[in-house]
Each structure stands twice: as structure tokens, then as C-alpha cells.
Amino acid sequence: MSLPLTHPDLRALLAATLAATPSAGAVICLCAAWCGTCRAFEPGFRQAALAHPGLAFRWLDVEDEADALGDLDIETFPTLVIGAANGAPRFAGPVPPQPAQIGRLLHSLGL
């Protein structure tokens, strides 16, 4: 289930990420340490970060950093949040745990 792009906590999460790493946009993976799918996805996420150095990539454990999520309810892992440089959300929802999906999604969003 996708997250509403107008959710204020989604915008706050993107703003905080971009404030820490100013860039052309942000890609945040919402995950959990206990999730085997997330652990398997992480190396590909890290590779995508290397392939897209102009974007800020953030791996966010939903339990360790619960305060950063506000009222966002994450039901499916991995969930990606992608935003433009101005903090406007462009995508927020679960993705198949295949690292190539990140590049295709970024391309489709023009990032």
C-alpha cells in the first residue's frame, strides 16, 4: 500500500534527510533489522547509492528511528520514499526487493 504523498510526516522525513545531505533528491529505504528481506535488499540499496551519487540515500530502521517517521504507518518492507531536491515527495510505497527496481524507479521519476 502506497503512502499518501501529501502526508506531512513524509515531507518532514524528506526535509530532514535533504538537510543532512543536500542533493538533487533523496531515496529513503524504510526497513527493519529483523526483516530478512530488508537485510537481503540492503547491499543492492548501497550499490544504487553508489550508482546515483547526486542523490541522498538513507537506510532507516523503522524501529530504531521511529521518531523520524511521525505518524507514518509502514506495513510492507522494503518501502521506499523518494523526493525531489525541494523535498516534494515523488514516490512512497513498497517495492519488490530487487535492487534494479531502484534504478528503474528513479529513471521513471526523472531523477
PyMOL commands that set and color helices and strands:
alter all, ss='L'
color gray80, all
select helices_A, chain A and resi 8-20+36-51+66-69+100-108
alter helices_A, ss='H'
color red, helices_A
select strands_A, chain A and resi 25-31+56-61+79-84+89-94
alter strands_A, ss='S'
color yellow, strands_A
deselect
rebuild
show_as cartoon
